Amino acid sequence: MNEIYSTVIPQAPYIIGAYGLIWVALLGFVGMVFNRLRRMEKELAVLEESLKRREQA
């Protein structure tokens, strides 16, 4: 068991860094998707308003 821990523990900072990088990338991706979703909802609202005006005319 000591042999396993002596092999794994020195690599811990790299493992922690890799997991941190994955989380940052994942959160960045989710943020980008959320931002695009908000923009698309705004565009959809504008199009719906335009259609309502066209139907009334």
PyRosetta script that sets phi, psi and omega in degrees:
from pyrosetta import init, pose_from_sequence

init()
pose = pose_from_sequence("MNEIYSTVIPQAPYIIGAYGLIWVALLGFVGMVFNRLRRMEKELAVLEESLKRREQA")
pose.set_psi(1, -41.3)
pose.set_omega(1, 179.2)
pose.set_phi(2, -61.0)
pose.set_psi(2, -34.2)
pose.set_omega(2, 179.4)
pose.set_phi(3, -64.9)
pose.set_psi(3, -39.6)
pose.set_omega(3, 178.8)
pose.set_phi(4, -65.7)
pose.set_psi(4, -48.4)
pose.set_omega(4, -179.2)
pose.set_phi(5, -63.5)
pose.set_psi(5, -37.6)
pose.set_omega(5, -179.8)
pose.set_phi(6, -68.4)
pose.set_psi(6, -23.2)
pose.set_omega(6, 177.1)
pose.set_phi(7, -83.3)
pose.set_psi(7, -39.4)
pose.set_omega(7, -173.7)
pose.set_phi(8, -82.8)
pose.set_psi(8, -43.4)
pose.set_omega(8, -172.6)
pose.set_phi(9, -60.7)
pose.set_psi(9, -39.8)
pose.set_omega(9, 177.2)
pose.set_phi(10, -62.8)
pose.set_psi(10, -22.5)
pose.set_omega(10, -180.0)
pose.set_phi(11, -88.4)
pose.set_psi(11, -3.9)
pose.set_omega(11, -175.3)
pose.set_phi(12, -55.1)
pose.set_psi(12, -44.0)
pose.set_omega(12, 179.9)
pose.set_phi(13, -59.6)
pose.set_psi(13, -35.7)
pose.set_omega(13, 178.6)
pose.set_phi(14, -69.4)
pose.set_psi(14, -40.1)
pose.set_omega(14, 179.1)
pose.set_phi(15, -65.1)
pose.set_psi(15, -45.5)
pose.set_omega(15, 179.0)
pose.set_phi(16, -62.4)
pose.set_psi(16, -42.5)
pose.set_omega(16, 178.1)
pose.set_phi(17, -62.7)
pose.set_psi(17, -40.8)
pose.set_omega(17, 179.5)
pose.set_phi(18, -64.6)
pose.set_psi(18, -44.8)
pose.set_omega(18, 177.9)
pose.set_phi(19, -63.3)
pose.set_psi(19, -40.2)
pose.set_omega(19, 177.6)
pose.set_phi(20, -61.4)
pose.set_psi(20, -42.9)
pose.set_omega(20, 179.1)
pose.set_phi(21, -63.9)
pose.set_psi(21, -40.8)
pose.set_omega(21, 178.1)
pose.set_phi(22, -62.3)
pose.set_psi(22, -43.5)
pose.set_omega(22, -179.9)
pose.set_phi(23, -64.7)
pose.set_psi(23, -41.9)
pose.set_omega(23, 178.9)
pose.set_phi(24, -62.8)
pose.set_psi(24, -43.4)
pose.set_omega(24, 178.9)
pose.set_phi(25, -64.1)
pose.set_psi(25, -42.0)
pose.set_omega(25, -179.9)
pose.set_phi(26, -64.4)
pose.set_psi(26, -44.9)
pose.set_omega(26, 178.9)
pose.set_phi(27, -65.4)
pose.set_psi(27, -37.6)
pose.set_omega(27, 176.3)
pose.set_phi(28, -63.1)
pose.set_psi(28, -41.7)
pose.set_omega(28, 178.6)
pose.set_phi(29, -64.6)
pose.set_psi(29, -44.8)
pose.set_omega(29, 178.9)
pose.set_phi(30, -62.2)
pose.set_psi(30, -39.9)
pose.set_omega(30, 177.2)
pose.set_phi(31, -62.4)
pose.set_psi(31, -42.0)
pose.set_omega(31, 178.2)
pose.set_phi(32, -63.7)
pose.set_psi(32, -43.8)
pose.set_omega(32, 179.8)
pose.set_phi(33, -63.5)
pose.set_psi(33, -42.9)
pose.set_omega(33, 179.1)
pose.set_phi(34, -62.2)
pose.set_psi(34, -41.3)
pose.set_omega(34, 179.3)
pose.set_phi(35, -63.8)
pose.set_psi(35, -44.2)
pose.set_omega(35, 178.1)
pose.set_phi(36, -64.0)
pose.set_psi(36, -38.7)
pose.set_omega(36, 179.2)
pose.set_phi(37, -61.9)
pose.set_psi(37, -43.2)
pose.set_omega(37, 178.0)
pose.set_phi(38, -61.8)
pose.set_psi(38, -42.9)
pose.set_omega(38, 179.0)
pose.set_phi(39, -63.1)
pose.set_psi(39, -41.7)
pose.set_omega(39, 179.9)
pose.set_phi(40, -66.5)
pose.set_psi(40, -36.8)
pose.set_omega(40, 176.9)
pose.set_phi(41, -64.2)
pose.set_psi(41, -39.1)
pose.set_omega(41, 177.1)
pose.set_phi(42, -64.6)
pose.set_psi(42, -43.8)
pose.set_omega(42, 178.4)
pose.set_phi(43, -62.3)
pose.set_psi(43, -41.0)
pose.set_omega(43, 179.5)
pose.set_phi(44, -63.5)
pose.set_psi(44, -40.1)
pose.set_omega(44, 178.2)
pose.set_phi(45, -63.3)
pose.set_psi(45, -40.9)
pose.set_omega(45, 178.2)
pose.set_phi(46, -63.9)
pose.set_psi(46, -43.2)
pose.set_omega(46, 179.4)
pose.set_phi(47, -65.3)
pose.set_psi(47, -40.6)
pose.set_omega(47, 177.9)
pose.set_phi(48, -62.7)
pose.set_psi(48, -41.8)
pose.set_omega(48, 178.2)
pose.set_phi(49, -63.5)
pose.set_psi(49, -41.3)
pose.set_omega(49, 178.6)
pose.set_phi(50, -62.9)
pose.set_psi(50, -41.2)
pose.set_omega(50, 178.1)
pose.set_phi(51, -65.5)
pose.set_psi(51, -38.5)
pose.set_omega(51, 178.4)
pose.set_phi(52, -63.0)
pose.set_psi(52, -42.9)
pose.set_omega(52, 179.1)
pose.set_phi(53, -64.1)
pose.set_psi(53, -39.7)
pose.set_omega(53, -178.5)
pose.set_phi(54, -67.4)
pose.set_psi(54, -37.8)
pose.set_omega(54, 179.2)
pose.set_phi(55, -68.3)
pose.set_psi(55, -34.0)
pose.set_omega(55, -179.0)
pose.set_phi(56, -75.4)
pose.set_psi(56, -25.4)
pose.set_omega(56, -176.6)
pose.set_phi(57, -78.2)
pose.dump_pdb("model.pdb")
